[in-house]
Amino acid sequence: MFQAIAAFFSKWFGRLKAFSMLAGAWGFLFSVNSLIGFQAGFEYDDGLVYSTPAFQAAEKDKAPPGGPDYWNSVNRSFSYERLKPVPWLAAWTLKALGVKVAVFCDRGAEGGDSLEASWRKLADYFYFLGTEDEKYKVLEKRRFILYAAPSDSGIIQARKAGVTPLRIKKSGSSANPLESNPGRFKELTLPFSQF
């Protein structure tokens, strides 16, 4: 009987010890990342979401492409977009480790307040950028340790800024005009990220 009690306590003590080690490691990583202020950037279109349906909805509104009404329609049509699970989980994992998450949108900011509000739990920062040069400046000024992008231009800007690039695969049915050639720049690729 005493052996059974000893085995029971030994088993649970081992589990408590393993849990304490994991919690301590997480606490250390979270504290270091939070104090230093590390950030990870994720491109929104074809990165975190499959956004082609939002662009198709804006085309149905017959707003001139690239104008304020067009971007307002695209940004407010986020309910038509489909979340990409693997990039989304990667972003949440980094956030759980104390890394701040920034979302980069290659689109106008008109109507972006509703889009930002829908992502406020995950995204600490939201950038609406019109040019690749603006993206480079943001990546260079802040403490980014990772930039995840489906586009070649995003990978190039990350490399120029000294940030580690991570390729998110673009969906085969995407209407995003930005060129995407996974592995072209010998960057790491996030597996199963095209879905």
Buried (B, 14 or more C-beta within 10 A) or exposed (E): EEEEEEEEEEEEEEEEEEEEEEEEEEEEBBEEBEEEEBBBBBBBBBBBBBBBBBBEBBEEEEBEEEEEBBBBBBBBBBEBBEEBEBBBEBBEEBBEBBBBBBBBBBBBBBBBEEBBEEBEEBBBBBBBBEEBEBBBBBBEEBEBBBBBBBBBBBBBBBBEBEBBBBBBBBBEEBEBEBEBEBEEEEBEEBEEBBE
